[in-house]
Amino acid sequence: MTNRIVEFVIGEAPPKRLDKAVSRDVPEEAQLSRTRLARLITQGHVQVNGETVVDAKAHVEMGAQISIMIEEADDSHIGPEDIPLDVVFEDDDLIVVNKPAGMVVHPAPGSPSGTLVNALLHHCGDSLSGVGGIKRPGIVHRIDKETSGLLVVAKTDAAHQGLAAQFEKHTVERYYRALSYGAPNGNDPRLRGIRGTSFEAGNILKVTTQLARHKHDRQRQAVLFDGGRHAVTRVRIVEPYGNPETLALIECWLETGRTHQIRVHMAHVGHGLVGDPTYGGKRKLSSKSLPAAAIEAVQKFPRQALHAAVLGFEHPVSREMMRFEAPIPDDMASLIELLK
């Protein structure tokens, strides 16, 4: 493993704490996040005027000479794989991709290869400067294997920290398109009577619950009203299909981003997603409600009809506001054409 040394001088009127002063004055090109700097201090890799200091709260004066020893990032234990990627945007700090349905984001015991991370390691190569000391893409959010759409991934430690902070504060813009059974309409008294539901102006359904792992099925999430994690989803009807409203193209946006959140919330309100194998995506449809070809296509749709269509955030380095859109994928688009 090779090391590099970053040296600089503490400027005027520094914060009293060493970690804050170092974070303020470290050169941008070092690409060291506040979290990484704090860890380097406690690990004994920071010297002040030639003396090693391990207390992040230590006092530091203007003009102090700072020297930071950084171990260059190790290669990831995950192997790169030459898998095609739909790259929507890329710069030195991050990459935005349009993930196809069927691709797992991160390797796991059941999916050790063929993942987005494997593909990114090959695509990015040496442009990954290291996240947490490892040359790997920084995954700050995920979408399910069978959900398609937009993901932003960090290429540097600083970008990873900046993006993660935005997701934690729920300031990232995320809109999904989905096909649901029935149309979630505010005129439906059944829907208004479900706990956790309300309607906002413009016939926008708001679902507010807690979510936690299901007690008896560890692959599922469950709606709770005591315990679990706070979750808020908003939904509007884009276009209803059938007579009466048998299916609908809906737009969902997240105030929070929990595992399976849209899928669980839509099932909770009785408007589960077409093709969802976990939360009840198979229903018998009346032959009078839709053409026979459309009914057959709905029943055979092989995945949850859910697509991450819009992603907006502040660039963690340039501070530029960024917004990306991905068109509905072919499988969903073909089904929608039949429904029309």
C-alpha positions as CSV (number, residue, x, y, z in Angstrom):
1,M,0.0,0.0,0.0
2,T,1.3,3.5,-0.9
3,N,0.8,6.6,1.1
4,R,0.5,10.3,0.3
5,I,1.0,13.3,2.4
6,V,-1.2,16.3,2.4
7,E,0.3,19.5,4.0
8,F,-1.3,22.9,4.6
9,V,-1.4,25.7,7.1
10,I,-4.4,26.7,9.3
11,G,-5.8,30.0,8.2
12,E,-7.2,33.0,10.1
13,A,-9.7,32.7,12.9
14,P,-9.9,28.9,12.9
15,P,-12.6,26.9,14.7
16,K,-11.3,25.9,18.1
17,R,-11.5,22.2,17.4
18,L,-8.8,20.5,15.4
19,D,-11.3,18.4,13.3
20,K,-13.3,21.4,12.3
21,A,-10.3,23.6,11.5
22,V,-8.7,20.9,9.4
23,S,-12.0,20.2,7.6
24,R,-12.3,23.9,6.8
25,D,-8.7,24.4,5.5
26,V,-7.8,21.1,3.9
27,P,-7.2,21.6,0.1
28,E,-10.2,20.7,-2.0
29,E,-8.1,18.6,-4.3
30,A,-7.3,16.2,-1.4
31,Q,-11.0,15.1,-1.6
32,L,-11.3,14.3,2.1
33,S,-14.7,14.4,3.7
34,R,-15.2,15.7,7.3
35,T,-16.0,12.1,8.4
36,R,-12.8,10.7,6.9
37,L,-10.7,13.5,8.4
38,A,-12.1,12.8,11.8
39,R,-11.2,9.2,11.4
40,L,-7.7,10.0,10.2
41,I,-7.1,12.1,13.4
42,T,-8.2,9.4,15.8
43,Q,-6.1,6.8,13.8
44,G,-3.0,8.9,14.4
45,H,-2.4,10.1,10.8
46,V,-2.5,13.8,11.5
47,Q,0.4,15.9,12.8
48,V,0.2,19.5,14.1
49,N,3.5,21.3,14.0
50,G,5.3,17.9,13.7
51,E,3.5,16.3,16.7
52,T,0.8,13.6,16.2
53,V,-2.5,14.6,17.6
54,V,-5.3,12.0,18.1
55,D,-7.9,14.2,19.9
56,A,-10.3,15.7,17.4
57,K,-11.3,18.3,20.0
58,A,-7.7,19.5,20.5
59,H,-7.2,23.3,20.2
60,V,-5.4,24.6,17.1
61,E,-4.1,28.1,16.4
62,M,-3.8,30.1,13.2
63,G,-0.6,29.3,11.3
64,A,-0.3,25.7,12.6
65,Q,1.4,23.4,10.1
66,I,-0.8,20.4,9.4
67,S,0.4,17.1,7.9
68,I,-2.0,14.3,7.0
69,M,-0.8,10.9,6.0
70,I,-3.3,9.1,3.8
71,E,-3.1,5.5,2.8
72,E,-4.1,5.2,-0.8
73,A,-7.4,3.4,-1.4
74,D,-7.2,-0.4,-1.6
75,D,-8.8,-2.2,-4.5
76,S,-12.3,-3.5,-3.7
77,H,-12.7,-7.3,-3.1
78,I,-15.6,-7.1,-5.6
79,G,-14.6,-7.9,-9.1
80,P,-15.2,-5.5,-12.1
81,E,-17.4,-7.0,-14.8
82,D,-17.9,-5.7,-18.4
83,I,-21.7,-5.2,-18.2
84,P,-23.3,-2.5,-20.4
85,L,-24.6,0.6,-18.5
86,D,-27.0,3.3,-19.5
87,V,-25.0,6.3,-18.2
88,V,-27.2,9.4,-18.0
89,F,-24.5,11.7,-16.5
90,E,-20.9,11.4,-15.3
91,D,-18.1,13.6,-14.0
92,D,-15.1,13.3,-11.7
93,D,-17.3,13.1,-8.6
94,L,-20.4,11.0,-9.4
95,I,-22.3,9.0,-12.0
96,V,-26.0,8.8,-12.7
97,V,-27.2,5.6,-14.3
98,N,-30.6,4.3,-15.6
99,K,-30.7,0.8,-14.1
100,P,-32.6,-1.9,-16.0
101,A,-35.1,-4.1,-14.3
102,G,-33.5,-7.4,-13.2
103,M,-30.2,-5.9,-12.1
104,V,-29.2,-6.0,-8.4
105,V,-27.5,-2.9,-7.1
106,H,-24.9,-4.4,-4.7
107,P,-23.5,-7.9,-4.4
108,A,-25.1,-10.1,-1.8
109,P,-25.0,-13.8,-0.9
110,G,-27.8,-14.6,-3.4
111,S,-26.3,-12.2,-6.1
112,P,-22.5,-12.3,-5.9
113,S,-22.0,-11.0,-9.5
114,G,-23.7,-9.3,-12.3
115,T,-24.6,-6.3,-10.1
116,L,-24.5,-2.6,-10.7
117,V,-21.4,-2.3,-8.5
118,N,-19.6,-4.9,-10.6
119,A,-20.5,-3.0,-13.7
120,L,-19.4,0.4,-12.2
121,L,-16.1,-1.0,-11.1
122,H,-15.3,-1.9,-14.7
123,H,-16.8,1.3,-16.2
124,C,-15.2,3.7,-13.8
125,G,-11.8,2.0,-13.5
126,D,-9.1,4.3,-12.1
127,S,-11.5,7.2,-11.9
128,L,-12.7,5.9,-8.5
129,S,-10.5,7.8,-6.0
130,G,-11.8,5.8,-3.0
131,V,-14.8,5.8,-0.7
132,G,-13.9,5.0,2.9
133,G,-10.4,4.0,1.9
134,I,-11.6,1.5,-0.7
135,K,-11.7,1.9,-4.5
136,R,-15.4,1.3,-4.9
137,P,-18.5,3.2,-6.0
138,G,-20.3,4.9,-3.2
139,I,-23.9,3.6,-3.1
140,V,-26.0,6.2,-1.3
141,H,-29.5,4.8,-2.3
142,R,-30.9,1.7,-3.9
143,I,-33.8,0.5,-5.9
144,D,-35.1,-3.0,-5.9
145,K,-33.8,-5.6,-8.4
146,E,-37.0,-5.6,-10.5
147,T,-37.5,-1.8,-10.3
148,S,-36.0,0.2,-13.2
149,G,-34.7,3.7,-13.2
150,L,-32.3,6.4,-12.0
151,L,-29.6,6.0,-9.4
152,V,-26.8,8.4,-8.4
153,V,-23.5,6.8,-7.3
154,A,-20.5,8.6,-5.8
155,K,-17.0,8.2,-7.2
156,T,-15.2,10.0,-4.4
157,D,-15.3,10.1,-0.6
158,A,-16.4,13.7,-0.5
159,A,-19.2,13.2,-3.0
160,H,-20.4,10.1,-1.1
161,Q,-20.6,12.1,2.2
162,G,-22.4,15.1,0.4
163,L,-24.9,12.9,-1.3
164,A,-25.6,10.8,1.8
165,A,-26.3,13.9,3.8
166,Q,-29.0,15.0,1.2
167,F,-30.7,11.6,1.3
168,E,-30.6,11.7,5.1
169,K,-32.3,15.1,5.1
170,H,-34.8,14.0,2.5
171,T,-33.9,16.9,0.2
172,V,-33.4,14.6,-2.9
173,E,-36.2,14.8,-5.5
174,R,-37.4,11.3,-6.5
175,Y,-40.5,10.6,-8.6
176,Y,-41.6,7.2,-9.7
177,R,-44.0,6.0,-12.4
178,A,-46.0,2.8,-11.6
179,L,-49.1,0.9,-12.7
180,S,-51.5,0.2,-9.9
181,Y,-54.7,-1.8,-9.6
182,G,-57.5,0.7,-9.5
183,A,-57.1,4.5,-9.3
184,P,-56.4,6.0,-5.9
185,N,-59.1,8.7,-6.0
186,G,-60.1,11.0,-3.2
187,N,-63.8,10.4,-4.0
188,D,-63.4,6.8,-2.8
189,P,-64.8,6.6,0.7
190,R,-63.1,3.3,1.3
191,L,-59.7,4.9,0.7
192,R,-60.4,7.8,3.0
193,G,-61.3,5.4,5.7
194,I,-57.9,3.6,5.7
195,R,-55.6,4.6,8.6
196,G,-52.6,6.6,7.5
197,T,-54.2,8.1,4.4
198,S,-55.2,11.6,3.6
199,F,-55.7,13.8,0.5
200,E,-54.1,17.0,-0.4
201,A,-55.1,19.6,-3.0
202,G,-55.2,18.2,-6.6
203,N,-56.4,14.8,-5.6
204,I,-53.0,13.9,-4.2
205,L,-53.0,10.9,-1.9
206,K,-50.7,11.1,1.1
207,V,-49.8,7.9,2.9
208,T,-48.1,8.3,6.3
209,T,-47.1,5.2,8.3
210,Q,-44.3,3.5,10.0
211,L,-42.5,0.7,8.2
212,A,-40.5,-2.2,9.6
213,R,-39.5,-5.7,8.6
214,H,-42.4,-8.2,8.7
215,K,-42.5,-10.4,11.8
216,H,-42.9,-13.7,10.0
217,D,-41.5,-13.0,6.5
218,R,-38.0,-11.4,6.5
219,Q,-38.2,-10.5,2.8
220,R,-41.2,-8.3,3.3
221,Q,-41.9,-4.9,5.0
222,A,-45.0,-4.2,7.1
223,V,-47.0,-1.1,7.8
224,L,-47.0,-0.2,11.5
225,F,-48.3,2.8,13.5
226,D,-46.1,2.2,16.5
227,G,-42.4,1.5,16.2
228,G,-40.5,1.1,12.9
229,R,-39.4,4.0,10.7
230,H,-41.4,7.0,9.6
231,A,-42.5,6.8,5.9
232,V,-44.4,9.2,3.7
233,T,-45.4,8.6,0.1
234,R,-47.5,10.9,-2.1
235,V,-49.4,9.6,-5.2
236,R,-51.3,11.2,-8.0
237,I,-53.2,9.6,-10.9
238,V,-51.6,10.3,-14.3
239,E,-54.0,8.3,-16.4
240,P,-56.7,5.7,-15.5
241,Y,-57.5,2.7,-17.7
242,G,-60.5,0.4,-18.0
243,N,-64.2,0.8,-17.2
244,P,-64.6,1.3,-14.4
245,E,-61.1,2.5,-13.4
246,T,-59.4,-1.0,-13.4
247,L,-55.8,0.2,-13.6
248,A,-54.0,3.5,-13.5
249,L,-50.6,5.0,-14.4
250,I,-49.6,6.8,-11.2
251,E,-46.8,9.1,-10.1
252,C,-45.4,8.6,-6.7
253,W,-42.9,10.8,-4.9
254,L,-41.0,10.1,-1.7
255,E,-40.6,12.2,1.4
256,T,-38.7,9.4,2.9
257,G,-37.0,6.5,1.2
258,R,-37.6,3.2,3.0
259,T,-37.2,-0.4,1.7
260,H,-40.1,-1.3,-0.6
261,Q,-41.8,1.9,0.5
262,I,-44.0,2.6,-2.6
263,R,-44.9,-1.1,-3.0
264,V,-45.9,-1.5,0.7
265,H,-47.9,1.8,0.8
266,M,-49.8,1.0,-2.4
267,A,-50.7,-2.5,-1.1
268,H,-51.7,-0.9,2.2
269,V,-54.3,1.3,0.5
270,G,-55.6,-1.4,-1.7
271,H,-53.9,-0.3,-4.9
272,G,-51.1,-2.8,-5.2
273,L,-48.7,-2.6,-8.2
274,V,-49.1,-4.7,-11.3
275,G,-46.7,-7.7,-11.3
276,D,-45.6,-7.2,-7.7
277,P,-44.8,-10.8,-6.5
278,T,-44.3,-9.8,-2.8
279,Y,-47.2,-7.6,-2.1
280,G,-50.0,-9.1,-4.2
281,G,-49.5,-8.0,-7.8
282,K,-51.9,-10.6,-9.3
283,R,-55.6,-10.0,-9.5
284,K,-58.5,-11.4,-11.5
285,L,-59.7,-8.8,-13.9
286,S,-63.2,-8.7,-15.4
287,S,-63.4,-9.4,-19.2
288,K,-65.6,-6.4,-19.5
289,S,-63.1,-4.0,-17.9
290,L,-60.3,-4.2,-20.5
291,P,-59.6,-5.8,-23.9
292,A,-58.6,-9.4,-23.7
293,A,-55.0,-8.7,-24.9
294,A,-54.5,-6.1,-22.2
295,I,-55.8,-8.4,-19.5
296,E,-53.4,-11.1,-20.6
297,A,-50.5,-8.7,-20.7
298,V,-51.3,-7.5,-17.2
299,Q,-51.5,-11.0,-15.8
300,K,-48.2,-12.0,-17.4
301,F,-46.3,-8.9,-16.5
302,P,-43.1,-10.4,-15.0
303,R,-42.1,-7.7,-12.4
304,Q,-43.5,-4.9,-10.3
305,A,-44.4,-2.2,-12.7
306,L,-42.4,0.5,-11.0
307,H,-39.8,2.9,-12.5
308,A,-37.7,5.6,-10.9
309,A,-38.3,8.3,-13.5
310,V,-36.9,11.5,-11.9
311,L,-33.9,12.2,-9.7
312,G,-32.9,15.7,-8.5
313,F,-30.2,16.7,-6.1
314,E,-27.5,19.3,-5.4
315,H,-24.1,18.4,-6.8
316,P,-22.1,17.7,-3.7
317,V,-19.0,19.5,-5.0
318,S,-20.1,22.1,-7.5
319,R,-23.4,22.9,-5.6
320,E,-25.2,23.0,-9.0
321,M,-28.8,21.8,-8.9
322,M,-29.1,18.7,-11.1
323,R,-32.3,17.0,-12.3
324,F,-32.5,13.9,-14.5
325,E,-35.4,12.1,-16.2
326,A,-35.5,8.5,-17.5
327,P,-38.3,7.5,-19.9
328,I,-40.6,4.6,-19.0
329,P,-38.9,1.4,-20.1
330,D,-40.1,-0.7,-23.0
331,D,-41.9,-3.4,-21.1
332,M,-44.0,-0.9,-19.1
333,A,-44.5,1.3,-22.2
334,S,-45.8,-1.6,-24.2
335,L,-48.3,-2.6,-21.5
336,I,-49.5,1.0,-21.3
337,E,-50.1,1.1,-25.0
338,L,-52.3,-2.0,-24.7
339,L,-54.2,-0.5,-21.8
340,K,-55.0,2.6,-23.9
